[in-house]
Amino acid sequence: MKPACTLLLLTLLSSPFVVSAQENIEKTFTFGIVSNKAQSKIKKATPLTQYVTENMAEYGYAKGAVKVFKNYRQLAVALENGTVQIATATPFNAMTLEKESNSQVLAIRWKKGLQKYHTVFFTNKESGIESFSDLRGKTLVFEKRTSTSSYYLPAITLLNHGEKLQYLPSPDDKPAKDSIGYLFLDEQLAQSNEINLSVWVYKQRVAAGAFSNFNWNNPKDLPENMKDKLAIFSRSVEIPRDLILASPSMSLEQQRKITSILLDMDTTHEGSLALKKFQNTKKFSALTPEMRASLSTVRKSVHLLPKVD
């Protein structure tokens, strides 16, 4: 006859109501961000992360954490191996993450209150420039290599229109006659910003400039007295302001749950406060057919640009 304790143990192990030790382990829900300002980003994103974590308790998540990475290659690895559950990125970086980590775009983040935006190409009215072809043999200024609206998007727009781009180290350098020269303002000035970019175009140091439609309409980036002398000659497609992606380690059910939590955040007091603290996010919204189409354009074109951390 077997001891009673042995029979009890065998009965417990075979019982459908026993939860394994592995399932009892408290899991951490981690939000991944790329930034060179780690402490600031952690502070701003923690309330949002905690909010999502609390609503994911049914999946064993008991703690929330924000992890800041130096570059998107590191974040891609973390998404792929499941050490990060969700991440935020601008469209071009999001499409790179999607490809390198097999992560899934869940929703649009209305960063700083904006759902979508586009690039405007502008020039001094006296330049005679009316189209991309008029830029051949001339120079266009972008703000910096990591800017979506003032590099990635305008460069892709030009390339998709069949134009050739030629990098110039200095505004004194000239591109080939069949190419559009481009340079980065942050490589020329100690203080690189939208207003200085506007000044360069206004004073015709370069033939044209490119930044977002919101920069164009912001007097801090483009004062009215300068704007009167400038003109927009082309625009890019509109793209989402920012995106949220989920790790491939998350099941389809979990991804749907996270999406539901995000889309409803702005309807609760606690959720609205958490959103505001994270870069004044207005809300999250689902991808519209228009935004899916623009992301498809980005997805097909992102390989044309050099990778930038």
DRENVEX-73711 format. One record per residue: x, y, z of N, C-alpha, C in turn. Coordinates in steps of 0.02 Angstrom, whole numbers, padded with zeros to 5 digits, always signed. Example, Ala and Ser with C-alpha at 12.3 -4.5 7.8 and 13.67 -1.06 7.14 Angstrom:
<pts>
+00660-00284+00390+00615-00225+00390+00660-00165+00390+00642-00112+00354+00684-00053+00357+00645+00002+00394
</pts>
This chain:
<pts>
+00042-00060+00000+00000+00000+00000+00044+00062+00000+00028+00112-00045+00068+00173-00050+00049+00221+00005+00099+00259+00031+00085+00308+00083+00034+00358+00059-00005+00384+00106-00058+00432+00090-00031+00495+00058+00029+00518+00081+00058+00579+00054+00075+00571-00019+00097+00508-00039+00114+00496-00108+00052+00497-00152-00003+00467-00126-00066+00468-00164-00092+00539-00172-00084+00579-00119-00107+00648-00121-00068+00688-00172-00002+00677-00174+00041+00712-00221+00022+00694-00293+00010+00629-00305-00008+00608-00372-00075+00637-00393-00121+00641-00345-00187+00669-00359-00182+00743-00377-00140+00781-00340-00131+00852-00352-00099+00866-00420-00049+00825-00436-00014+00836-00499-00059+00823-00560-00107+00778-00551-00152+00762-00606-00214+00806-00607-00222+00848-00556-00282+00890-00552-00280+00947-00602-00335+00960-00639-00338+01015-00688-00340+01083-00655-00350+01085-00588-00356+01149-00554-00290+01175-00526-00236+01137-00534-00172+01157-00508-00135+01200-00560-00110+01258-00540-00073+01302-00584+00001+01288-00574+00038+01281-00627+00109+01265-00622+00148+01324-00593+00208+01309-00568+00251+01362-00540+00269+01412-00593+00278+01388-00655+00296+01433-00710+00241+01485-00722+00177+01464-00718+00121+01509-00731+00112+01558-00674+00138+01540-00614+00132+01583-00556+00184+01639-00553+00234+01634-00596+00287+01684-00595+00260+01751-00620+00273+01803-00580+00250+01869-00599+00292+01895-00657+00258+01915-00710+00293+01939-00770+00295+02015-00772+00347+02041-00805+00355+02113-00812+00335+02133-00883+00292+02183-00888+00272+02210-00952+00317+02270-00968+00357+02264-01021+00409+02314-01035+00394+02354-01098+00400+02419-01091+00388+02467-01147+00457+02491-01171+00472+02481-01235+00537+02499-01262+00536+02565-01300+00588+02606-01288+00594+02671-01320+00667+02682-01340+00679+02715-01396+00747+02735-01415+00755+02809-01400+00806+02826-01361+00818+02896-01343+00887+02904-01313+00913+02965-01315+00976+02980-01280+00962+03018-01215+00898+03020-01196+00877+03051-01133+00838+03001-01092+00874+02951-01067+00843+02894-01035+00799+02912-00975+00826+02949-00928+00788+02964-00867+00724+03003-00882+00728+03050-00927+00669+03089-00945+00615+03045-00977+00636+03002-01023+00588+02958-01057+00556+02908-01009+00596+02881-00963+00570+02834-00914+00517+02867-00870+00531+02927-00848+00484+02964-00806+00419+02978-00842+00424+02999-00905+00364+03017-00944+00322+02957-00965+00356+02900-00978+00320+02842-01005+00296+02793-00951+00320+02801-00889+00302+02754-00836+00227+02752-00821+00192+02808-00815+00119+02804-00802+00081+02766-00856+00099+02776-00919+00066+02740-00974+00080+02665-00968+00143+02648-00954+00162+02578-00948+00125+02545-00891+00120+02579-00835+00085+02551-00777+00011+02541-00793-00018+02588-00829-00089+02582-00847-00101+02520-00889-00060+02509-00940-00068+02451-00983-00055+02386-00943-00004+02387-00901+00014+02328-00861-00044+02306-00816-00075+02354-00783-00131+02339-00738-00189+02307-00776-00198+02327-00838-00252+02299-00879-00233+02234-00914-00169+02214-00906-00146+02151-00934-00134+02099-00880-00161+02111-00821-00150+02066-00763-00174+01995-00777-00225+01987-00817-00252+01920-00831-00202+01876-00868-00151+01907-00897-00099+01868-00931-00036+01860-00888-00042+01875-00824+00014+01864-00778+00061+01922-00769+00045+01979-00799+00089+02037-00792+00073+02075-00728+00123+02080-00685+00112+02112-00620+00154+02175-00611+00205+02183-00652+00249+02241-00648+00259+02272-00717+00266+02338-00717+00279+02373-00780+00348+02404-00779+00380+02409-00836+00447+02439-00839+00456+02474-00906+00495+02527-00905+00513+02563-00966+00587+02552-00978+00606+02529-01036+00676+02518-01052+00696+02562-01111+00749+02601-01102+00772+02647-01154+00834+02618-01189+00832+02617-01255+00886+02588-01294+00924+02644-01331+00987+02630-01347+01028+02680-01382+01011+02684-01456+00989+02629-01485+00973+02629-01556+00919+02577-01572+00895+02579-01633+00839+02535-01653+00862+02463-01666+00925+02453-01677+00950+02384-01684+00941+02347-01617+00959+02382-01562+00951+02351-01496+00878+02338-01480+00835+02386-01497+00764+02378-01484+00734+02321-01525+00757+02313-01587+00733+02259-01630+00748+02191-01599+00808+02183-01571+00827+02121-01539+00782+02107-01479+00769+02159-01439+00728+02152-01379+00656+02135-01397+00630+02163-01450+00562+02146-01472+00560+02074-01497+00610+02055-01535+00611+01987-01563+00615+01934-01510+00657+01945-01459+00664+01893-01407+00613+01899-01350+00570+01949-01354+00516+01954-01305+00533+01987-01239+00593+02017-01233+00609+02053-01171+00574+02121-01169+00550+02143-01227+00508+02203-01231+00442+02182-01263+00386+02204-01232+00320+02184-01257+00293+02233-01310+00300+02298-01297+00278+02348-01346+00332+02403-01352+00329+02439-01407+00378+02493-01419+00345+02548-01459+00375+02607-01457+00351+02663-01497+00405+02684-01546+00384+02705-01605+00432+02727-01656+00396+02767-01710+00433+02812-01742+00406+02848-01799+00401+02799-01858+00361+02815-01909+00347+02767-01962+00407+02733-01995+00459+02771-02013+00516+02740-02047+00553+02693-02001+00562+02713-01938+00594+02668-01890+00549+02609-01873+00484+02621-01872+00436+02567-01858+00439+02514-01912+00444+02535-01975+00447+02486-02030+00512+02446-02028+00565+02478-02005+00628+02442-01996+00622+02391-01940+00591+02411-01885+00579+02365-01829+00535+02307-01850+00483+02322-01888+00437+02271-01912+00475+02218-01952+00520+02241-01996+00558+02195-02038+00610+02155-01999+00646+02188-01954+00702+02156-01919+00680+02114-01859+00621+02128-01831+00600+02091-01771+00535+02054-01780+00503+02062-01839+00438+02031-01852+00385+02057-01804+00394+02118-01779+00345+02148-01735+00285+02172-01775+00231+02188-01740+00168+02205-01772+00144+02274-01752+00127+02316-01800+00100+02382-01785+00029+02375-01758+00017+02405-01699-00049+02400-01667-00092+02461-01676-00062+02520-01670-00103+02581-01670-00061+02643-01685-00095+02697-01700-00063+02762-01710-00062+02799-01644-00005+02827-01626+00000+02869-01566-00003+02942-01587-00050+02979-01558-00057+03051-01573-00006+03091-01533+00057+03084-01552+00113+03117-01518+00106+03193-01522+00111+03225-01464+00103+03298-01459+00037+03321-01490-00014+03278-01485-00081+03295-01508-00094+03284-01582-00044+03258-01619-00050+03252-01692-00059+03180-01714-00109+03168-01756-00121+03101-01783-00075+03087-01843-00068+03137-01887-00030+03127-01948+00001+03192-01970+00049+03188-02015+00081+03247-02043+00114+03231-02109+00140+03282-02142+00175+03271-02205+00232+03322-02212+00273+03312-02262+00328+03358-02275+00307+03409-02327+00329+03472-02316+00321+03523-02368+00390+03541-02395+00394+03548-02461+00455+03572-02494+00445+03645-02509+00490+03688-02486+00479+03759-02496+00542+03794-02521+00532+03852-02551+00587+03889-02580+00573+03964-02576+00624+04004-02589+00614+04076-02594+00575+04091-02659+00527+04134-02655+00485+04150-02713+00525+04176-02773+00584+04203-02759+00626+04230-02813+00669+04176-02847+00667+04114-02822+00711+04062-02848+00690+04035-02916+00625+04040-02931+00600+04013-02994+00587+03938-02991+00594+03908-02933+00583+03836-02926+00509+03821-02917+00483+03777-02960+00412+03759-02958+00400+03684-02955+00453+03645-02964+00446+03572-02964+00512+03539-02944+00511+03473-02933+00571+03437-02914+00625+03443-02968+00604+03441-03031+00653+03444-03085+00692+03510-03085+00661+03562-03059+00695+03627-03055+00751+03626-03003+00751+03575-02959+00803+03570-02907+00867+03537-02932+00866+03507-02990+00925+03473-03016+00982+03523-03024+01040+03503-02999+01098+03547-03001+01099+03598-02945+01048+03595-02901+01044+03642-02844+01044+03603-02778+01040+03640-02723+01047+03609-02656+00984+03618-02614+00966+03563-02580+00910+03560-02535+00937+03548-02464+00909+03582-02414+00933+03572-02346+00883+03532-02305+00908+03481-02270+00870+03443-02221+00895+03463-02151+00856+03448-02099+00878+03467-02032+00931+03419-02005+00916+03354-02004+00964+03305-01978+00947+03235-02004+00995+03190-01998+00988+03123-02026+00933+03082-01993+00915+03098-01931+00865+03059-01895+00795+03087-01899+00785+03140-01938+00720+03172-01942+00674+03137-01993+00613+03123-01972+00565+03093-02019+00541+03143-02071+00517+03201-02047+00488+03250-02093+00540+03293-02129+00601+03295-02102+00653+03336-02133+00713+03295-02156+00700+03231-02173+00750+03190-02208+00718+03128-02238+00697+03080-02195+00671+03017-02220+00616+03027-02272+00563+03062-02252+00504+03068-02295+00519+03109-02358+00550+03168-02354+00564+03205-02416+00613+03169-02462+00664+03136-02433+00712+03100-02475+00677+03043-02513+00635+03005-02478+00598+02951-02510+00551+02978-02564+00520+03034-02550+00475+03066-02599+00513+03082-02663+00572+03112-02656+00613+03129-02714+00635+03067-02753+00658+03016-02716+00681+02955-02748+00625+02919-02785+00566+02919-02755+00508+02887-02787+00483+02926-02848+00504+02988-02853+00488+03028-02913+00543+03023-02966+00591+02979-02953+00644+02967-03002+00703+03014-02999+00707+03055-02947+00762+03102-02942+00824+03069-02911+00883+03093-02930+00946+03070-02902+00967+03118-02847+00990+03090-02791+01012+03131-02735+01087+03125-02726+01119+03181-02710+01191+03182-02700+01207+03219-02635+01238+03183-02588+01256+03213-02523+01312+03264-02533+01305+03322-02500+01355+03375-02502+01380+03390-02431+01445+03389-02420+01471+03405-02353+01463+03479-02334+01456+03522-02384+01454+03594-02371+01409+03629-02422+01378+03685-02403+01338+03723-02451+01379+03753-02508+01445+03754-02499+01489+03779-02552+01500+03727-02607+01485+03663-02591+01492+03610-02641+01432+03611-02688+01443+03589-02749+01389+03588-02799+01376+03517-02823+01311+03500-02832+01295+03433-02857+01302+03429-02932+01300+03368-02958+01300+03358-03031+01237+03388-03060+01239+03405-03123+01183+03440-03155+01118+03399-03156+01126+03332-03155+01066+03289-03157+01044+03265-03088+01076+03292-03035+01061+03270-02967+01039+03328-02923+01003+03311-02871+00984+03360-02820+01032+03353-02761+01069+03405-02747+01115+03403-02690+01076+03412-02625+01101+03380-02572+01069+03389-02507+01123+03390-02452+01108+03426-02400+01152+03428-02341+01110+03432-02278+01142+03421-02221+01107+03422-02157+01128+03483-02117+01078+03520-02094+01092+03582-02058+01131+03570-01994+01117+03515-01959+01152+03503-01895+01226+03487-01905+01246+03473-01968+01317+03463-01983+01351+03528-02002+01311+03582-02009+01338+03647-02029+01336+03699-01972+01289+03691-01927+01279+03740-01873+01281+03707-01805+01305+03744-01755+01306+03718-01687+01235+03712-01660+01191+03757-01682+01121+03755-01662+01077+03742-01723+01053+03681-01728+01013+03662-01785+00940+03659-01764+00897+03697-01798+00825+03695-01785+00788+03720-01846+00722+03717-01841+00680+03734-01899+00686+03808-01920+00693+03852-01872+00697+03923-01890+00762+03938-01928+00817+03906-01909+00879+03916-01946+00875+03886-02016+00838+03830-02021+00828+03801-02087+00788+03850-02131+00737+03881-02101+00697+03931-02138+00740+03990-02160+00785+04011-02117+00829+04068-02133+00873+04052-02192+00900+03992-02195+00943+03973-02251+00907+03977-02318+00843+03956-02318+00804+03960-02380+00785+04032-02394+00766+04068-02343+00747+04139-02350+00804+04180-02380+00865+04168-02355+00924+04205-02379+00955+04174-02441+00924+04120-02466+00946+04084-02526+01017+04057-02521+01036+04036-02460+01099+04000-02453+01093+03932-02486+01030+03907-02489+01014+03845-02525+00952+03859-02567+00939+03815-02614+00883+03827-02660+00815+03811-02627+00815+03763-02581+00751+03742-02551+00763+03708-02484+00709+03699-02448+00711+03665-02384+00651+03619-02377+00653+03575-02327+00598+03529-02315+00589+03517-02241+00529+03526-02217+00511+03506-02149+00435+03494-02147+00406+03484-02088+00336+03464-02085+00288+03522-02097+00227+03505-02115+00174+03556-02124+00160+03593-02059+00172+03561-02002+00162+03595-01938+00218+03646-01924+00278+03631-01947+00332+03680-01943+00315+03741-01986+00289+03728-02045+00271+03781-02092+00219+03829-02061+00174+03800-02022+00120+03840-01993+00135+03866-01923+00195+03853-01898+00214+03875-01831+00260+03937-01836+00237+03995-01813+00278+04056-01817+00345+04052-01781+00350+04004-01733+00415+03995-01699+00466+03963-01745+00442+03924-01793+00486+03891-01841+00494+03931-01905+00441+03969-01921+00442+04009-01982+00403+04074-01969+00437+04127-01949+00404+04192-01936+00366+04218-01997+00312+04252-01985+00268+04276-02039+00304+04321-02089+00350+04363-02065+00385+04409-02110+00430+04372-02159+00454+04312-02139+00493+04270-02184+00448+04229-02229+00394+04205-02200+00347+04161-02236+00319+04195-02298+00310+04260-02295+00283+04298-02352+00329+04294-02413+00393+04281-02402+00442+04279-02457+00455+04207-02481+00422+04158-02449+00433+04088-02466+00371+04057-02495+00379+04001-02531+00322+03967-02561+00332+03891-02560+00278+03854-02548+00279+03781-02552+00270+03761-02625+00315+03718-02650+00308+03696-02719+00291+03621-02725+00293+03585-02669+00272+03515-02671+00261+03489-02599+00226+03433-02594+00212+03401-02529+00220+03325-02536+00234+03293-02480+00238+03220-02478+00169+03192-02461+00163+03126-02459+00102+03094-02433+00100+03106-02358+00041+03098-02328+00035+03103-02256+00050+03036-02224+00084+03037-02167+00100+02976-02131+00081+02984-02058+00073+02929-02021+00057+02934-01949+00113+02970-01912+00094+03007-01860+00143+03043-01820+00189+02996-01783+00160+02942-01756+00200+02894-01718+00160+02829-01714+00194+02774-01700+00162+02708-01699+00180+02667-01637+00136+02621-01619+00150+02573-01566+00154+02504-01598+00207+02467-01580+00217+02400-01606+00218+02349-01550+00199+02287-01566+00200+02233-01517+00251+02180-01537+00282+02150-01486+00330+02096-01497+00296+02035-01527+00332+01999-01571+00303+01937-01599+00293+01883-01546+00322+01892-01487+00312+01845-01432+00242+01850-01401+00208+01906-01416+00140+01915-01391+00091+01878-01436+00045+01840-01407-00004+01804-01447-00052+01853-01480-00088+01830-01530-00137+01872-01564-00189+01898-01515-00209+01856-01469-00258+01876-01417-00230+01932-01374-00167+01925-01354-00135+01977-01313-00127+02042-01352-00109+02037-01416-00103+02097-01457-00169+02134-01463-00223+02096-01471-00289+02126-01475-00308+02160-01410-00290+02128-01355-00305+02156-01289-00268+02222-01279-00203+02223-01296-00163+02284-01290-00192+02339-01333-00210+02322-01394-00239+02372-01439-00303+02401-01409-00345+02358-01381-00407+02381-01350-00393+02428-01292-00344+02411-01252-00325+02453-01194-00302+02522-01218-00260+02523-01269-00233+02586-01295-00288+02630-01325-00331+02599-01365-00383+02638-01399-00434+02668-01351-00440+02637-01291-00489+02662-01242-00457+02707-01189-00392+02717-01191-00358+02754-01137-00384+02824-01126-00399+02859-01181-00420+02929-01175-00490+02936-01147-00526+02880-01138-00594+02883-01113-00597+02878-01037-00539+02866-01005-00537+02862-00932-00493+02918-00904-00508+02939-00842-00469+02993-00812-00396+02973-00803-00385+02914-00775-00317+02890-00763-00279+02883-00829-00313+02856-00880-00281+02846-00945-00263+02912-00977-00308+02961-00972-00295+03027-01002-00235+03061-00970-00228+03055-00905-00171+03084-00870-00106+03051-00892-00107+02984-00898-00048+02948-00920-00027+02967-00991-00077+02976-01034-00063+02997-01103-00030+03065-01105-00058+03112-01068-00032+03181-01068+00041+03184-01045+00058+03143-00995+00126+03144-00969+00176+03116-01020+00153+03073-01064+00198+03045-01114+00197+03087-01177+00237+03140-01177+00245+03185-01235+00178+03213-01259+00135+03228-01212+00070+03259-01228+00033+03218-01281+00032+03152-01273-00005+03109-01318-00080+03122-01309-00115+03134-01363-00187+03148-01359-00226+03084-01350-00209+03034-01391-00243+02969-01387-00209+02920-01435-00234+02860-01437-00214+02810-01486-00274+02798-01532-00261+02784-01595-00316+02769-01641-00295+02712-01688-00346+02680-01716-00333+02625-01762-00306+02650-01828-00272+02607-01864-00246+02625-01930-00304+02630-01980-00309+02686-02014-00360+02695-02065-00333+02668-02131-00376+02656-02181-00352+02634-02247-00301+02682-02277-00311+02747-02266-00264+02798-02291-00195+02789-02258-00195+02779-02192-00131+02772-02157-00097+02705-02174-00137+02653-02185-00108+02588-02205-00074+02595-02273-00106+02633-02317-00077+02644-02384-00012+02682-02380-00009+02734-02338+00052+02773-02332+00108+02732-02300+00090+02688-02252+00140+02644-02221+00166+02593-02272+00123+02573-02317+00144+02527-02369+00197+02560-02414+00187+02625-02428+00236+02662-02467+00303+02666-02429+00299+02680-02365+00359+02683-02323+00394+02615-02322+00354+02563-02313+00381+02495-02308+00419+02476-02372+00393+02496-02429+00425+02479-02492+00486+02522-02507+00490+02580-02473+00542+02629-02490+00599+02634-02440+00588+02609-02379+00635+02621-02325+00705+02594-02341+00708+02542-02381+00774+02513-02398+00816+02559-02442+00785+02609-02472+00821+02655-02516+00867+02702-02477+00852+02711-02412+00891+02757-02371+00942+02719-02330+00999+02751-02314+01048+02719-02271+01021+02712-02201+01039+02658-02166+01016+02648-02098+01048+02698-02051+01007+02725-02006+01032+02772-01957+01007+02750-01889+01051+02748-01838+01030+02728-01771+00978+02776-01744
</pts>
